[in-house]
Structure formats: C-alpha cells, structure tokens
Amino acid sequence: MIKSKTDIEIIREVDENGEFEDFAVVRNLSNKTIIDKSDLQKMKKYQAEKRTYDNFVDIAGGFSFMLVDTLKALHKDNQFTDIEKARIMFLGTFCSYETSGRYLFTNNNQPLLKKDLQELLEITNKKEFYKFYNMLIETGIIEEEVLGRFEVRLKWNSKYHFKGKAAKAGTKSTETVKAYDRQIQTLYKEKNAKGKSINTPKNLYVLFMVLPFINKESGVLCNQQHNPIEEDCEPLELKDLAEMFGYARMTTLKTKLMNCKLYGTNVFFIGEGMKDRKKYTRIYVNPFVSCRSPKAPNASLLAMFPDTEKAIVKQLQAKRKKK
C-alpha cells in the first residue's frame, strides 16, 4: 500500500503479442513502482474523481459542518424566533478550527469581536440586537473572552458548527451536513440594486431547517438520507415540507423556495413526475450551498443548477480584480 504522496503517470507499452498495455508508474518513492493491470482502472477512476472533487472545492470554497441533531432540535426550540435561528446559522459559518480556539473570524482572518456583531448581522435596532446576543450567551452558543474594554473575542459552540473532524471538535456525532461558508454568507448579505436584501432571514430559516434531510448521494430532500437509491430513500414532497413548516398552502412554500437566490441562481430545484397517475414533487438543494457527500456532486445534480458555478466564478474573478 502506498502511504505517501505520489506522482502517478500512466504509460503505454507494447506487450509480447504486439498489443498496447497501460501501466501506472508511481514516482516520488525510493524506487519506481509498477502497478499491475488489475489495479489500473481503479487508479484511473480515483484520479478522475479526485480532479473533479478538487475543481468543485476550488469553486465552492471552505465549509463548516453542522450537526443534524442540533439542526432538528433548533427547529423545535421556541427560545429563538425563526429569524434568530437563521442568524445563528449565518454566524456559525465564521467559526474557526478547534486548534484555533473556535473563535469567530472575519473573512480577512481577523477576530470577529462583540462590537462588530450588530453590523455583521444587520440588526438596526440596538435593543433587538442585545436581546439576541444575550440569548446566545445564556444558551452557550457563544462564549466571551474579554481581553479589554473594546476587545471581546467570541468563541463558538461546536455543537452548532465546527470545522475539521467531529472528534477534535468535541462531538461524537457523525451525522453532519456541510454548509459552504461563502455561499451561506452571500445568501444572508446579498442586496439588490435598491439595497434591499434578496433573501430575508425569515425565508432563509426554511433553507437551514431542511438541510438535515439532504440525501448524501442525490441531494434530494428525503427521510432516508444515506440510501443511495432515490426511489427507495422516501423523498419528501412539497406537501410534506408544507406540513413540516406549518404552511396551509403548498404554493406559498414553493414560492419561498424558488425565491431563494444565490447570485441570481436557484438554491432549490423542484422536479415533478407522475406515479400511478398521480403527480409528485421532489426537492433538491444546490450542492454549492450545502451537501452531505464527501465526493463531488454527481452530474445529474449539477445539471439542475447549471448557472451557479459560472456565477460563483464570476464573483471570485471580480473580487480578485479589486485587490
């Protein structure tokens, strides 16, 4: 077994019968190692999947893990309003690794201080902000570290978001969902030409609370998230989500989901089909926003959100030009 980083080159040689054969030469070891033909296809597949995943990560950016059990509990928690729950999900994307102290950091890698929080959350009412902030302290979601009168650093509770491995973040749970930090922050902060928020915290609440139901393979919302076969994973329909979130009409929820936008592209895809002469709906989440898979999204899921990658790349290029 090769344990170190390697440089793999596929070469072609002619065998004794005059036929071409492919081999893989593994370099950067004390000696070159020839991989036998039976393992070559596995290696090629691995390399192709890794290239695809690396390309996806370059575009999607960094992510935070959220615990599925915590998200489900937060949905039922009456201490916080729906808007406040969305704010919690937004704030968690600024958390750092356990080795960095679990502090909240800005995207410029500067400590996010207490005095910065009201502006970041875009809460104009000071009384409203302090009511929310005090709740974060009381419930242990945030812990203060007072270094001076105007320098109060904030530590994040890894029960809500963490980076890295679950064990190192002090949690034993393995049921997690990824939230891509840059996209979540954009969803919260993005404004239209008139300076009005495109996605309100109230609407984003629904997005965050459905994340535990993302299927690991297909990205569809369902009850059996680890079942790779979509037909058998018990997909959730619009009527199921409407009931879950207390909407009397499915069309109201559908409008909210379809109005959720990232750089003008959809965060949800709602597909319709027929089964036993009855219509059914299936709801998919944009993998550039959130997913549960350790691999790159499959081609069929990416095809549902054809413009998102281009939109993110365009934004990244625009930011680089400003620097």
C-alpha positions in Angstrom: 0.0 0.0 0.0 1.3 3.4 -0.9 1.1 5.8 2.1 3.0 8.8 0.9 2.1 11.5 -1.6 2.8 10.2 -5.1 3.1 11.4 -8.7 1.3 8.9 -10.9 2.0 8.7 -14.6 0.1 6.4 -17.0 2.3 4.9 -19.7 1.7 2.7 -22.6 3.9 -0.2 -23.7 3.7 -3.0 -26.3 3.4 -6.5 -24.9 4.9 -9.6 -26.4 1.9 -10.1 -28.7 2.3 -6.6 -30.2 -0.7 -5.3 -28.2 -0.8 -2.0 -26.3 -0.9 -2.2 -22.5 -1.4 0.6 -20.0 0.6 0.7 -16.8 0.9 3.2 -13.9 4.3 4.3 -12.8 4.3 5.7 -9.2 7.1 8.2 -8.7 8.5 10.1 -5.7 9.3 6.9 -3.9 12.7 5.4 -3.2 12.1 3.2 -6.3 9.6 3.4 -9.1 6.7 1.0 -8.5 4.7 -0.6 -11.3 1.0 -1.0 -10.6 -0.4 -4.2 -12.1 -3.1 -4.0 -14.7 -5.9 -5.2 -12.4 -5.5 -2.1 -10.2 -5.0 0.4 -13.1 -8.7 1.1 -13.8 -9.3 1.7 -10.1 -6.4 4.2 -10.0 -7.7 6.0 -13.1 -11.1 6.2 -11.6 -9.7 7.6 -8.4 -7.6 10.2 -10.2 -10.6 11.3 -12.3 -12.8 11.6 -9.2 -10.1 13.5 -7.3 -9.7 16.0 -10.1 -13.4 16.6 -10.2 -13.6 17.0 -6.5 -10.6 19.4 -6.3 -12.2 21.5 -9.0 -15.5 21.6 -7.1 -13.8 22.6 -3.9 -11.8 25.3 -5.6 -15.1 26.9 -6.6 -17.3 26.1 -3.7 -14.7 27.2 -1.1 -14.5 26.3 2.6 -17.3 24.8 4.6 -18.5 24.3 8.2 -20.1 21.1 9.5 -23.5 21.3 11.2 -24.8 18.5 13.4 -28.1 17.1 12.1 -29.4 16.5 15.6 -28.7 20.1 16.6 -30.5 21.5 13.5 -33.6 19.3 14.2 -33.5 20.5 17.9 -33.1 24.1 16.9 -36.2 23.8 14.6 -38.2 22.9 17.7 -36.6 25.4 20.0 -39.1 28.1 21.0 -36.5 30.2 22.7 -35.4 31.7 19.3 -37.6 33.1 16.6 -37.2 31.8 13.0 -35.3 34.9 12.1 -32.9 34.4 15.0 -32.3 30.8 14.0 -31.3 31.9 10.6 -28.9 34.4 12.2 -27.3 31.6 14.2 -26.7 29.5 11.1 -25.2 32.5 9.4 -22.9 33.3 12.3 -21.6 29.8 12.6 -20.0 30.0 9.2 -17.4 32.3 10.7 -16.2 29.7 13.2 -12.6 28.5 13.2 -11.0 25.2 13.9 -10.7 23.7 17.4 -6.9 24.2 17.1 -7.6 27.9 16.5 -9.7 28.2 19.6 -13.2 28.0 18.0 -13.1 31.8 17.7 -15.3 33.6 15.2 -13.1 35.2 12.5 -13.9 37.6 9.6 -13.1 36.5 6.1 -9.9 38.6 6.3 -8.8 36.2 9.1 -9.3 38.8 11.8 -11.0 38.1 15.1 -14.7 38.9 15.0 -15.3 41.0 18.1 -18.5 41.7 20.0 -18.6 45.3 18.8 -18.6 44.0 15.2 -21.5 41.7 15.6 -24.5 44.0 15.3 -23.3 45.5 12.0 -22.4 42.0 10.6 -25.9 40.7 11.5 -27.5 43.8 10.0 -29.7 44.4 13.0 -30.6 48.1 13.1 -32.4 48.0 16.5 -29.8 48.0 19.3 -32.3 46.6 21.9 -33.2 43.8 19.5 -29.5 43.0 19.0 -28.7 42.8 22.7 -31.7 40.6 23.4 -30.5 38.2 20.7 -26.8 38.5 21.8 -27.7 37.8 25.5 -29.6 34.7 24.4 -26.5 33.4 22.5 -24.5 33.8 25.7 -27.2 32.3 28.0 -27.6 29.2 25.8 -23.9 28.7 25.4 -23.8 29.2 21.7 -21.3 31.9 22.1 -18.7 32.3 24.9 -17.0 35.6 25.6 -13.3 36.1 26.1 -12.7 39.6 27.5 -9.3 40.9 26.6 -10.1 44.6 27.1 -13.0 47.1 27.2 -13.3 47.2 23.4 -11.8 43.7 22.7 -14.2 40.9 23.5 -13.5 37.9 21.4 -16.2 35.3 20.7 -15.9 31.5 20.9 -18.4 29.4 19.0 -20.1 26.2 20.4 -19.0 23.3 18.2 -22.4 21.7 18.9 -23.8 24.1 16.3 -20.9 24.4 13.7 -17.4 23.1 13.6 -14.5 22.7 11.2 -12.4 19.7 10.8 -13.1 16.3 12.4 -16.0 15.8 14.8 -13.9 14.1 17.4 -11.4 17.0 17.5 -14.3 19.4 17.9 -15.5 17.7 21.0 -18.5 15.9 19.5 -19.1 12.2 19.0 -21.9 12.6 16.4 -21.2 11.5 12.8 -24.4 12.8 11.4 -23.4 16.1 9.8 -24.2 18.3 6.9 -21.9 20.7 5.1 -22.6 24.4 4.7 -20.4 26.2 2.3 -19.4 29.3 4.2 -19.0 31.8 1.4 -22.4 30.9 -0.2 -24.3 31.0 3.1 -22.8 34.4 3.9 -23.8 35.7 0.5 -27.3 34.4 0.9 -27.6 36.4 4.1 -25.9 39.6 2.9 -26.6 39.9 -0.8 -28.6 43.0 -1.8 -30.5 44.0 -5.0 -29.9 47.2 -6.9 -32.1 49.1 -4.5 -30.0 47.9 -1.5 -32.8 45.6 -0.3 -31.9 42.1 1.0 -32.6 39.4 -1.7 -33.1 36.7 0.9 -34.6 37.7 4.3 -33.6 35.8 7.4 -37.2 34.6 7.7 -37.0 33.0 4.3 -33.5 31.6 4.9 -34.8 29.8 8.0 -36.6 27.3 5.8 -33.4 26.6 3.9 -31.4 25.9 7.0 -34.0 23.7 8.7 -34.3 21.4 5.6 -30.6 20.7 5.5 -30.8 17.5 7.7 -33.0 15.9 5.0 -30.5 16.2 2.1 -29.7 12.8 0.6 -26.0 12.0 0.7 -25.9 10.9 -3.0 -28.6 12.6 -5.0 -29.1 15.9 -3.0 -32.9 15.3 -2.8 -34.8 16.0 0.4 -35.9 12.7 1.9 -36.3 10.6 5.1 -33.6 8.1 4.4 -30.6 10.3 3.7 -28.0 7.5 3.4 -29.9 5.4 1.0 -28.2 5.9 -2.4 -31.2 4.7 -4.4 -33.5 7.7 -4.8 -36.6 5.7 -5.4 -36.2 4.0 -2.0 -35.0 6.9 0.1 -38.5 8.2 0.8 -38.3 11.6 -0.9 -40.1 14.4 0.7 -42.7 16.2 -1.4 -43.8 19.8 -1.2 -46.9 18.8 0.8 -44.6 17.1 3.4 -42.5 20.2 3.8 -45.5 22.5 3.9 -46.9 20.4 6.8 -43.4 20.4 8.5 -43.2 24.2 8.5 -46.9 25.0 9.1 -47.8 26.3 5.6 -51.5 25.9 4.8 -50.8 26.1 1.0 -48.0 24.3 -0.8 -47.9 27.1 -3.4 -46.8 29.6 -0.6 -43.9 27.4 0.4 -43.0 26.7 -3.3 -42.8 30.4 -3.9 -40.5 30.9 -0.9 -38.2 28.1 -2.0 -38.0 29.3 -5.6 -37.4 32.9 -4.5 -34.3 31.9 -2.6 -31.5 33.0 -4.8 -27.7 32.9 -4.9 -26.2 35.4 -7.4 -29.5 35.2 -9.2 -29.4 31.4 -9.5 -31.7 28.9 -7.7 -30.9 27.3 -4.3 -33.7 24.8 -4.8 -34.8 22.7 -7.7 -38.3 21.3 -7.7 -39.0 18.5 -10.1 -42.3 17.0 -10.9 -43.3 13.5 -12.1 -46.1 11.0 -12.4 -46.6 7.8 -10.5 -49.7 5.7 -10.5 -51.4 8.5 -12.4 -50.6 10.9 -9.6 -48.3 13.9 -9.7 -45.4 14.0 -7.2 -42.7 16.6 -6.4 -39.1 16.2 -5.5 -36.9 18.9 -4.0 -33.2 19.2 -4.5 -30.7 21.5 -2.7 -28.0 23.3 -4.7 -24.7 21.4 -3.8 -22.7 24.7 -3.9 -24.8 25.8 -0.9 -25.0 22.6 1.1 -24.5 18.8 0.8 -23.6 15.7 2.8 -21.4 13.9 0.4 -17.6 13.7 0.8 -17.3 13.5 -3.0 -18.1 16.0 -5.8 -21.8 16.3 -6.7 -23.0 13.9 -9.4 -23.5 15.2 -12.9 -27.3 15.0 -12.7 -27.5 17.1 -9.6 -25.1 19.8 -11.0 -27.3 19.9 -14.2 -30.2 21.1 -12.1 -28.2 24.2 -11.2 -26.4 24.9 -14.5 -25.6 28.6 -13.8 -24.3 28.5 -10.2 -20.8 27.6 -10.9 -20.4 30.3 -13.5 -21.9 32.9 -11.2 -19.6 32.0 -8.3 -16.5 32.1 -10.6 -17.6 35.5 -11.9 -17.9 36.8 -8.4 -14.5 35.4 -7.4 -12.9 37.0 -10.5 -14.5 40.3 -9.8 -13.1 40.3 -6.2 -9.6 39.4 -7.4 -9.6 42.4 -9.8 -10.5 44.8 -6.9 -7.4 43.7 -5.0 
